[in-house]
Amino acid sequence: MRLLRDPLEPMRILYSETMAFYPSSAHFLEALDARAAAGLCSYRFFDDARFVNHVRSIAERVAARVVGRPRGYRNLNRAFLDEATSFEPDLILIGKGAWFAPATLKTIKQQTGAVLVNWATDDPFNPADSSRDLVDSIPIYDLYVCTKRAIIDEVRRAGCRNTAYVRFGYKPGLHYPELPATEAEKAKYICDVVFVGGCDSERAPYFELLTRELPALRLNLFGGYWDRFPALRRYWRGFANGRDFRLAIGGAKIAANLVRRANRDDHVMRTFEIPACGGFILTERTPEHAALFEEDREAAFFDSPEQFVAQVRRYLASDEREQIAAAARRKVTSEKHSYADRLAEILAAAEPLLSSRALASEARQSAG
């Protein structure tokens, strides 16, 4: 264990998340590259997708539930422990970390003295997106960074005293306006309404009603499971990541945005990514969305499937879409909503813990 960090030495950060959905996932990778280039930190990245398959079939998901852990679990934990003890970071930032064993995290803290931070991209108490290890590890973290306000009190009751609310954001090098250029791209991406995200039983009714009420509507649905709903199967266009995401947003007159109630979302990644890509965002009304965007000037809102359809009708016939989309893009890109800004928020929340760690280390050195 490095008992005391030289204040002139850049902070050492070990960052773990998955590259399975890159460039959308591994949210802080580019931000850490920039900080390292500026001499503000040194870091290592640990990709848990090297050990755990995040894009699993239903059979694999069921098997993991029965066993309690996925294949690669032991190798994942062994490799992460080795990485942490060899690098001796000052701070460890873990994106979700559903399969890190509590014993692994405890050993890492004991051997490195690092401040341990969780970036909770999902609700850890939602069984569909969590694990027993994740919940049992909550008290081990020094700081739990929550992307939804609704989980903060529960995280504290579960044993983590230090929490922070930090929203999702966007990547400037990834999320920017781009229009379909070739005839093939135009044929695939130009539409009236687009939605990018996974399907579930709460989201499907919005689009089932939309297609019943507006049967001539050109609808593109990107993401998993839309092909499992018979009424929506013909609108499914596969997946849109990276440039494909920009083209999907740029080719649509309206980009719909839905939260996941089971995940207790008050906003989602698309909340910032759609405006950053220049899209006109029609988003589910939440207190967070209402605080972020001025209604009918920077975004349009809906509260129900029926209002969703009514808003689609309204804005397909409106010449205000481009003006509203431009205003939303200005809002997102000018008000510190990038992942570099979010990383700065997390490090600011962790600073008191890092200072306490340094003082405690100094006291131990003096006593020794």
N, C-alpha and C positions, 0 to 999 in steps of 0.2 A: 504494500500500500504506500502510495506517495502521501506522506503526512501533510505536507504543506506545498501548495502550488506557488511557484515564483510569480509574483504579480506582473512581471514583465513578460512572462511566457503566455502565448495565446491559449485560451481555454481549449481543453481537449474534450471533444464531444463524440460519443458513440451513438450513432443513430440507426435504429432498426425499424424497418417496415418492409412491405412486400413490393417486389417489382412485377408482380403478376399482371398488373393492370397499367403498367407504365406506358405513356408518360403521365396518366392521370394519378396513379398511385405514387408512393414515395414522394409525398407532398413537398418536403423541405430539401430535397437533394440539390436542386439548382440554387436555392437560397444559401445552403451551406457551402456550395462551390464558390459563390460570390464572397461570402464572409471569409473563407479560407484564402481566396485570392487577395483580399484586402488586408490579410494578416490579422484578422480578428479572432480566428480560431484555427485549430487543426481538427480534422474529424476522420472517422472511419464509418463506412456504411456496411450494415449487416443485412443482407437480403434473406428474409425467412422463406421466400419462395424456392430457394435452393434445396430446402428440406421438406416443406409442406406444400401440397398441392391446393391452391386456393380455388381453382376452377375444377370442381369435382362433380361427378355424376350424382344422381339421386342415390344410387346404390352405395357409392363411396361415402356420401353424407350420412346415410343410415348406418353404415358399418362403423363410422367414426363415433356416432352417437351411442351405439351399443358398446363399443370398446371403451369409449370415453376420450380417446385420443387418436389422432391421425397417424398414418405411417410416416416415419421420419421424425417422430416426436423426440426420441432419445438423442438422435444425432443432432437435431436442432438445438437442444438444450446443452449438449456437450460442446458444440461449436461456439455457441454464444458465450458460454462461460470462458472458454479458451480465448475468445476475441477480447472480452472485457479485461481479463487478468493480464493479457499481454500488452494491451494498449494503456491500461490504467487511466481511464477518462476521469475528468472532473464531473461531467454530467452525462447521463445516459437517457436518451429520448427514445421511447418505444411507441411506435404507431400501433395501437390496439394490443398486440401481443397476446392473442388468445391462447397460444400454446407454450408460453414460457411457464415452467413449473415454479411454484412459490419457493421451493428449496433452491432452485437455480438463482433466483433473484436475491434471496437472502445471502447466499454464498458470495455472489458478486458484490453486494453492498459491504459485506464483512471484509472481503479481500481487497477491494479498491477504494472504499470510502466514498464512492461517487454518489451524487444526488440523482435519484431515480425518478424519472418523469414519465407519466403515461399520457399519450395523445389519444383520447378516446373518440375515435371516429364513429363508433356505434355505441348504442346503449348496452353497457355490460350486463344489464339485468334482463335483457331480451333474449330468451333461450334460443331463438332462431339465429342470433348473431353473436353468441357468447360461448363460454366454456366454464366448467367448474374451476379450472386453474385461474382464469381471468378474474372471477369474482373473489376467489380465495386470496389472490395476490393484492387486492386493493389496499389492505393495511400496510403492505410492504413499501408501497410507493411514497416518496416524499411529497410529490405534487401530482395531482390528477387534473389534467387539462380537459375540460368537458366542452364538446361542441353542441351541447343541448342543455339549456338551463334546467329542464325538468329532472335531470339525474343528479344534480349537484348535492342536494340534501341527502339523497340515498347513498351517494358515494361517501359522504361524511359519516353517515350512520354505519356504513360498512367498515369504517376504520381509518380512512385517509383524512387527516385534519386539514390539509392544505389543498384547496381546489381553486381553479380559475376557469372562467368562461372565455373561450377563444373561438371565434367563428371560423368556418371554412373560408377559402379565398380563391384566388386564381393565379395561374402562372403566366406572367407577361410573355414569355417566350413560346408559349403554347396556345394561349387563348387570345386571339385577335381576329378581326374580320377577314374572312376569305370566302369568295364566291365560287360556285362551280364554274369551271372554265371550259372543259371539253363537252361535247354532246353527250358522251356517256355519263359524265358527272351530272350534267343537267337532268338527264333522264332519271337518274337515281335519286338526286337530292332535292330538286325543285318540287315544292308542295305547298299546300295551304297551312297545314299544322304538322309540327314535328314534336315528338317526345323522345328523349334519350334517357333510358334508365330501365331497370328491371320491372317486370310485371308482377303483380300480386292481386289478391282478391279485393283489395281496397282500391287499387288503381284502375283495374279493368273496367268497372262500371262507368267511369267518366268517358272512356273512349267507345264503349259499347253504345251508350246513349248518343254520343256525338255522331257515330256512323249511322245510327237509325234515323236521327233527326236530319242529318245532312248527308244523304247517301252518295251525292256526287263529290263530296269533299275529297281532296287529295291529302291523304294522311300517311305519314311515315313514322313507324315505331321502331326504335333501335334499342337493343338490350335483350336480356334473357327472359325466356318463358312466355313471350307474347304469342308464340306459335301454339301454345297449349290451350288458348282460348279460341274456339272455332270461329266466333264472329270477328276476331281480330287477326286471325292467321294471315290473311292476304295482305295485311298492312305491314307485316313484319319485314324489316329490311336488314336483319342481322345486327352487327355491332358497329359502333362508331366511336373510335378512339383516335387521339392525336389529330392529324389533318382531317380525317373523316368526320370528326366531331365538328370542326370548324365549317366544313362543307355542309354538314347536316343543318347546322344553325343558319348559315348564310343562305341556304337554299329555301328556307321556310319563311312564309309570311308571319307566322305566329309560332313561337317556341313555348310549349306548355311546361310548367314546373310544378311537380307534386312532391309533398313531403311523405314520409312514412310514419303513420301514427304508431305502429308497433315499435318503432325505433324512437318514439317521443321526439321527433325532429321539430324544431321551430324554424329551421331553414336547412338547405342542403348544399352540396357542392355546386349544383347547377345555378343556384341563386346568384352566384358571382360569375360563373363561367359563361352563361348565356349572354348577359349584358357585355362582358368583356369581348365576346366574339361579335358584338354588334347586333345581336338578335333582339327582336321585340318579345319581351317576356310576359306571359300570362301566367300568373303564379297563384297558388293556393294562399288564401289570406291567413296569416298568422301574425301575432304581435310583433315578431322579429321582422317579418317582411314589411309590415306597416311602418316600423321604425326605420327601416333601411331605405324604402322607396316612397316617393310621393305618388299617391294614387292618380292614375290617368295622366300623369306628367312624366313619370319615370318607369312605371309598370302598371299593368292592369291586374285586378284581383278577382277571385271567385271563391265562393263558400261551399258550393255543392255541385253535383253533376249538372243539374239544371242551369245554374248560373254559369257554369263553365261553357255550356252550349250557347247560352245567350251572349256571353262575351265573345265567343268565337264569331258568331253572326255579326255582332256589332263591329268588331275590329277588322274583319275581312272586308267590310264595306267602308272602312274609314281611311282617310288619307293622313291620319295622325301617327300611324305606326312608325314611320321612319324618324319623325321628330322625337317620339317617346323613346325609341331605341337609342337614339343618339344621346339623349339626356341621361339614360341609365348607364350607358358606357362612360360618359363623363363622370358620373357619380362614382362608379366602381373604380375607375382607373385613377381618380384624383384624390380619393379619400383613404388611402392606405389599407387596401384590401388584398394585396398580393400575399403570397406565402412567405416572402421575405419579411413583410410587416407582421405576419402571424408568428413567425419564428422570433422576431424581436419581442413580441408580447409574451411569448412563453419564457424566453430568457429573462425578461424583466420580472416575471412572476417567480422565477427560480432564484433570482439574485439574492434575496434574503437568506435562502437556504444554503446557497454557495458561500455566502459570507459567514454564516454560522459554522459551516463545515471548516472553513479556513481558520476561524478563531479557535475551534475545538482542536484542530490539528496543531496549531501553534502552542496551545496550552499543553498538549501531550508532549510536544518536542521539548518545551521548556522544562517540564517535569522530568523528562528522561535525561 
